[in-house]
Amino acid sequence: MKRSLNLILAAAMSVALFSGCNDKNVSKYIPDSTTVDSTTDNSTADNSTTDSAADSSTGTTDTGMPKKETEALDTVITDYKYDFWSNSYDGQAISDKYIYFEHISSSDGAGGDFNQDYKIDLQTGEMIPLCNVPQCHHSDEDKDCESFIPMAVVGDKGYACKNTGTNSSRTIIDESGNVVLENTVSTELSLNNAQERINEYRRNGTAYIENEVKYDIGYILTDGKNLYITGTNYIYAYDIETKQTSEPIIIDENFSCYLLGADMENKRVYFFNYVDALYMVDLAKQTVTKVGDGSVDDLKGYNGKIYYARLIPRDPDDFESPWASQIFEADPDFTNEKMIIDNCANNFVIKDDKIFYFDPRTGDQGEKSMLHSYDMKTGKITDLFAVETLGRVITAPHIDRIFVWGQHYERSGTYSNNNDIIASFRPDGSDVWTNEVKNQETLY
């Protein structure tokens, strides 16, 4: 079950019209021409990044992102260490060579939008389209789609569910297209749910593949040695080297379960069910423990603790009130909970003992949200920079960079174009890199 905020963000990310892929595979850099200090303390933050007017000295439109010309990312890569850092609706992954982005949208210069999937070279900053099939939408209806967005990565090897064809949602492939695993695990609940879906398909005259419906895969996690496969209400391990699978762990007998987050270093995975019961699966002990109730988002493990966001109830009569959350710290079983950040968005990352998070937002086009860092040792909050609508912050334990994704809206006559912007910086705010995807001519 998606949270209400997740639904709004996911819907907004999927409304773009697609107009195809180009056969070139390198994008041009779009460096901004001025430099903004991105490490100001919140008490002395430079509010110039929040203004929407054009920069009077350069004539460039202020997108809210840091403005600094850089030649390359030059990311420092340490030993690859998997971490579940993304909400379930994100289409991003980080290997030891690339960061992958799903469905980056940009204007076509005539009021329309198109989508493309990209990977960004962590060293050069080069944006490389993942699909060269003309008119491809990069969806499961596009049987020739070449795009590959890993759901789990071990070093430079990615794993994802097969995009199209027979038994696509139950088949895991690597980026060479080799079949790694076809899921054959099911439970009584998943079979019952599948039968309900099959009956609905039959009533609607919709085509379906029965085994695919019965054995489809929810998520893929990894600890570097195993792939952990989740289904309707279960999780099991697939040993990458021996190709052996374990017996499934049943999370809840009565309700479907959805991945909330993980602390893979300590082999703990968290789920919630249809009625917001929270479960912790200890993969090492093969145990399931109910650890609480209530709406929780974006859980992450860090230094033996867990960190997560809880949505603050909105005023049902105030449609302009923001979607706001609070970030909490707790022990792995949700005990000793304490609120550490108030009034924020539900998406955050942790890097070098700092939590990077945004202000809450209403979801309006062109709205800006400030990106902050919270020092976990001192409690100090630092304002970094503002990002237009639907900003996301992304990182991984094995890289020394934070990535930020946002959108910049431009109105030209009767058209309103939305351009995706990606920025990156070190956790201390240095070495800012920016790329704005403005139109097809810019991209290719």
C-alpha positions in Angstrom: 0.0 0.0 0.0 1.5 3.3 -1.0 1.3 6.2 1.4 -0.7 9.2 0.3 2.5 11.3 -0.1 4.1 8.5 -2.1 1.1 8.4 -4.4 1.3 12.1 -5.0 5.0 12.0 -5.8 4.8 8.9 -7.9 1.9 10.3 -9.9 3.7 13.6 -10.5 6.8 11.8 -11.7 4.8 9.7 -14.2 2.6 12.3 -15.9 5.1 13.2 -18.7 4.3 12.4 -22.3 7.0 10.3 -24.0 8.3 11.1 -27.4 11.1 8.6 -27.9 14.8 8.0 -27.6 17.8 9.2 -29.6 20.5 6.9 -30.9 23.3 9.0 -29.5 24.5 8.1 -26.0 26.2 11.1 -24.6 24.6 14.3 -23.1 26.1 17.7 -23.1 27.0 19.4 -19.8 24.8 22.3 -18.9 27.0 24.2 -16.4 25.5 27.2 -14.6 27.6 30.3 -14.7 27.6 31.5 -11.1 28.7 29.9 -7.9 26.6 29.6 -4.8 27.9 28.9 -1.3 26.1 25.7 -0.3 27.4 25.3 3.2 25.8 28.3 5.0 24.5 27.8 8.5 20.8 28.1 8.8 21.1 31.3 10.8 22.9 33.0 8.0 21.6 31.2 4.9 21.8 33.0 1.6 18.3 33.2 0.4 19.3 34.1 -3.1 18.8 30.5 -4.1 15.1 30.7 -3.3 14.3 33.5 -5.6 12.6 32.6 -8.9 13.8 35.7 -10.9 16.6 35.5 -13.4 20.1 36.3 -12.1 20.6 39.9 -13.1 24.3 39.5 -13.5 24.2 36.5 -15.8 20.7 36.5 -17.3 20.2 32.9 -16.3 17.0 31.6 -14.6 17.5 30.7 -11.0 16.4 27.0 -10.7 17.2 26.8 -7.0 20.0 24.4 -7.5 23.7 25.2 -6.7 25.3 27.1 -9.6 28.9 26.0 -10.3 30.7 24.8 -13.4 32.4 21.4 -12.9 34.3 19.2 -15.3 33.6 15.9 -13.6 32.2 14.2 -10.5 35.4 12.5 -9.5 33.5 10.4 -7.0 35.6 8.5 -4.4 34.5 4.8 -4.4 35.2 2.6 -1.4 34.4 -1.1 -1.0 30.8 -1.6 -2.3 28.3 -1.9 0.5 24.6 -2.3 -0.2 22.2 -0.2 1.7 18.4 0.2 1.2 18.3 4.0 0.9 15.4 4.5 -1.4 11.6 4.7 -1.1 9.8 2.0 -3.1 8.6 4.4 -5.7 12.1 5.7 -6.6 13.7 4.5 -9.8 17.3 5.1 -8.8 20.2 2.7 -8.0 23.9 3.2 -7.4 26.6 0.7 -8.5 30.4 1.2 -8.1 30.5 2.9 -11.5 27.1 4.6 -12.1 24.1 6.2 -10.6 20.9 5.2 -12.4 17.8 7.4 -12.9 14.5 6.2 -14.2 12.2 8.3 -16.4 14.0 11.7 -16.3 11.6 14.0 -18.1 12.4 17.2 -20.0 10.7 19.5 -22.4 10.7 19.0 -26.2 10.7 22.7 -26.8 7.1 22.8 -27.9 5.2 22.3 -24.7 5.5 18.5 -24.7 7.6 16.3 -22.4 9.5 13.1 -23.1 11.2 10.6 -20.8 14.5 8.8 -20.9 16.3 6.5 -18.5 19.9 7.4 -17.7 23.0 6.4 -15.9 25.5 9.0 -14.8 29.2 8.0 -14.7 30.4 8.6 -11.1 33.8 9.7 -12.3 33.1 11.8 -15.4 29.6 13.0 -14.8 28.6 11.8 -18.3 24.8 11.2 -18.7 24.3 8.1 -20.8 20.8 7.2 -22.1 19.9 3.6 -21.3 17.6 3.0 -24.3 18.1 3.7 -28.0 14.7 2.3 -29.3 12.8 5.0 -31.1 9.4 6.0 -29.5 10.1 3.7 -26.5 8.3 4.5 -23.3 10.5 2.3 -21.2 7.5 0.4 -19.8 6.6 -3.2 -19.7 4.5 -2.7 -22.9 7.7 -1.9 -24.8 9.1 -5.4 -25.6 12.2 -4.1 -27.3 13.1 -1.6 -24.5 16.9 -1.7 -23.8 16.7 0.2 -20.5 18.0 -1.5 -17.4 17.4 0.0 -14.0 18.8 -2.4 -11.3 16.7 -3.1 -8.3 19.7 -4.4 -6.5 23.5 -4.1 -7.2 26.5 -6.0 -6.0 29.6 -4.1 -7.1 29.2 -3.5 -10.8 26.6 -6.2 -11.3 23.0 -5.2 -11.3 19.8 -7.3 -10.9 16.3 -6.4 -12.0 13.0 -8.0 -12.9 12.6 -8.8 -16.5 10.9 -5.9 -18.2 8.6 -7.6 -20.8 7.6 -11.0 -22.2 6.5 -14.2 -20.6 6.8 -14.4 -16.8 8.5 -11.0 -16.8 7.5 -10.0 -13.2 8.7 -13.3 -11.8 12.1 -13.4 -13.6 15.3 -11.8 -12.4 17.9 -10.9 -15.0 21.3 -9.3 -14.9 22.2 -6.3 -17.2 23.4 -8.7 -19.9 19.9 -10.1 -20.1 20.9 -13.4 -18.5 18.2 -15.1 -16.4 19.4 -15.3 -12.8 16.3 -16.7 -11.2 12.7 -17.5 -11.9 10.6 -17.2 -8.7 8.6 -20.4 -8.0 7.9 -19.5 -4.3 4.3 -18.9 -3.3 2.1 -18.9 -0.2 -1.5 -19.5 0.5 -2.2 -15.8 0.7 -0.3 -15.0 -2.5 -2.2 -17.8 -4.3 -5.5 -16.5 -3.0 -4.6 -12.9 -4.0 -3.4 -14.1 -7.4 -6.7 -15.9 -8.0 -8.6 -12.7 -7.2 -6.5 -10.9 -9.8 -7.0 -13.6 -12.4 -10.8 -13.5 -11.9 -10.7 -9.7 -12.3 -8.6 -10.1 -15.5 -11.2 -12.6 -16.8 -14.1 -10.3 -16.1 -12.4 -7.5 -17.9 -11.2 -9.6 -20.8 -7.6 -8.6 -19.9 -4.7 -10.9 -21.0 -2.6 -12.4 -18.3 0.0 -15.1 -17.6 -1.2 -17.2 -14.7 2.2 -18.2 -13.4 3.4 -14.6 -13.6 0.4 -13.5 -11.5 1.0 -16.2 -8.9 4.7 -15.8 -8.5 5.5 -12.1 -9.2 8.3 -10.5 -7.3 7.9 -7.4 -5.1 11.5 -6.2 -4.4 15.0 -7.4 -4.5 17.5 -6.7 -1.7 21.1 -7.9 -1.3 23.8 -8.1 1.3 26.5 -8.7 -1.3 26.3 -12.5 -1.0 22.6 -13.2 -1.4 19.7 -11.7 -3.2 16.7 -11.4 -1.0 13.4 -11.8 -2.9 10.1 -10.5 -1.5 6.7 -11.6 -2.6 3.1 -11.0 -1.3 3.9 -11.8 2.3 7.3 -13.5 2.3 11.0 -13.1 1.8 13.7 -15.7 1.0 17.4 -15.7 0.1 19.1 -16.7 -3.2 22.8 -17.4 -2.9 24.5 -15.7 -5.8 27.5 -18.1 -5.9 25.8 -21.4 -5.2 22.4 -20.5 -6.9 20.6 -22.1 -4.0 17.4 -20.7 -2.4 16.3 -20.8 1.2 12.9 -21.6 2.6 10.7 -18.5 2.6 10.0 -16.5 5.8 6.3 -15.8 6.1 5.8 -12.2 7.4 2.1 -12.1 8.0 -0.4 -14.9 7.3 -3.4 -12.6 6.8 -2.3 -9.5 4.9 0.0 -8.5 2.0 3.2 -6.9 3.2 5.2 -4.1 1.7 8.9 -3.3 2.0 9.6 -0.3 4.3 13.3 -0.3 4.6 16.3 -2.3 5.7 19.5 -2.4 7.7 21.4 -4.9 5.6 24.6 -4.6 7.6 22.7 -6.2 10.5 20.4 -8.3 8.2 17.2 -6.7 9.4 14.4 -5.9 6.9 11.2 -4.0 7.8 7.7 -4.3 6.3 4.3 -2.9 6.9 1.0 -4.5 6.0 -2.4 -3.3 4.7 -3.5 -2.1 8.2 -0.1 -0.4 9.0 1.3 -3.1 11.3 5.1 -2.9 11.3 7.3 -6.1 11.2 11.0 -6.7 11.5 12.5 -9.7 9.8 15.8 -10.9 11.2 17.4 -12.7 8.3 20.2 -14.1 10.4 17.9 -15.6 13.0 15.1 -16.3 10.6 12.5 -14.6 12.9 9.6 -12.2 12.4 8.7 -9.7 15.1 5.8 -7.2 15.1 7.5 -4.0 16.3 4.7 -1.5 16.2 1.8 0.1 14.4 1.2 3.3 12.4 2.2 5.0 9.2 6.0 5.0 8.7 8.1 5.9 5.6 11.6 5.6 4.4 13.3 3.6 7.1 17.1 3.3 7.2 19.5 1.5 9.5 22.6 3.4 10.7 25.2 2.5 13.4 22.8 0.0 15.0 19.9 2.4 15.2 16.9 2.9 12.8 15.7 6.2 11.4 12.4 6.7 9.8 9.7 9.4 8.9 6.2 9.5 10.3 3.6 11.6 8.4 2.0 14.4 10.4 -1.8 14.3 9.9 -3.0 17.0 7.6 -6.0 19.3 8.2 -8.7 17.7 6.0 -10.2 21.2 5.5 -7.0 22.9 4.5 -6.0 21.7 1.0 -3.0 24.0 0.9 -1.4 22.5 4.0 1.9 20.8 3.2 2.6 17.1 3.4 4.8 17.1 6.4 6.7 14.5 8.4 8.9 14.0 11.4 12.1 12.0 11.5 12.6 9.7 14.4 15.5 7.7 15.8 14.9 4.4 17.6 16.4 1.0 18.6 15.9 -1.7 15.9 12.7 -2.9 17.5 11.2 0.7 17.6 11.8 1.1 21.3 13.4 4.2 22.8 11.9 6.3 20.0 12.7 10.0 19.9 11.8 12.7 17.4 15.0 14.4 16.1 13.7 16.5 13.1 10.3 18.2 12.9 8.3 19.5 10.0 10.2 17.9 7.0 9.5 15.8 3.9 9.5 12.1 4.3 12.5 11.5 2.0 16.0 11.6 3.6 19.5 10.1 3.5 22.2 9.6 6.0 25.9 10.2 5.2 28.9 10.8 7.5 26.8 11.2 10.6 24.5 13.8 8.9 20.9 13.5 7.8 20.0 15.3 4.6 16.4 16.2 4.2 14.0 18.7 2.6 11.3 21.0 4.0 7.8 19.7 3.5 6.0 20.6 0.3 2.5 20.9 -1.1 3.3 19.5 -4.5 2.6 22.7 -6.4 4.5 23.2 -9.6 7.5 25.5 -9.1 7.3 25.3 -5.3 10.7 25.3 -3.7 11.9 23.3 -0.7 15.1 23.9 1.2 17.6 21.1 1.6 19.0 20.8 5.1 21.7 18.8 6.8 21.3 17.7 10.4 24.4 16.9 12.4 23.6 13.7 14.4 26.4 14.5 16.9 25.7 18.1 17.6 22.1 18.6 16.5 23.1 21.5 14.3 20.9 22.2 11.3 22.5 23.8 8.2 20.6 25.2 5.2 22.1 24.1 1.9 20.0 25.2 -1.0 16.4 25.2 -2.3 15.2 22.8 -5.0 12.0 23.2 -7.1 9.1 20.8 -7.0 9.5 17.2 -5.8 13.1 17.2 -4.8 14.8 13.9 -3.9 18.1 13.3 -2.1 20.1 10.2 -2.9 23.3 8.6 -1.8 24.9 5.2 -0.9 27.5 4.1 1.8 30.3 3.4 -0.7 30.4 6.8 -2.4 31.4 10.2 -1.1 28.7 12.2 -2.8 25.1 13.3 -2.3 22.9 13.5 -5.3 19.8 15.7 -5.5 17.0 15.4 -8.1 14.5 18.2 -8.7 12.4 19.8 -11.4 12.5 23.4 -12.8 9.3 24.7 -14.5 9.5 27.2 -17.3 6.5 28.9 -19.0 6.8 29.9 -22.6 3.7 31.4 -24.1 0.9 28.9 -23.5 3.3 26.0 -22.7 4.7 25.1 -19.3 7.8 22.9 -19.5 9.3 20.9 -16.7 13.0 20.2 -16.8 14.8 17.7 -14.5 17.8 19.0 -12.7 20.5 16.8 -11.1 23.1 18.2 -8.7 25.8 16.5 -6.6 28.1 17.6 -3.9 30.3 16.2 -1.1 28.8 15.8 2.3 30.6 18.9 3.4 29.0 20.9 0.6 32.1 21.1 -1.6 32.6 20.2 -5.3 29.2 21.0 -6.6 28.2 19.5 -10.0 25.0 20.5 -11.8 23.2 19.2 -14.9 19.9 20.5 -16.1 18.1 18.5 -18.8 16.4 21.3 -20.8 15.4 19.9 -24.2 16.2 17.2 -26.8 18.8 19.4 -28.4 20.5 19.8 -25.1 20.3 16.1 -24.3 21.7 14.7 -27.5 
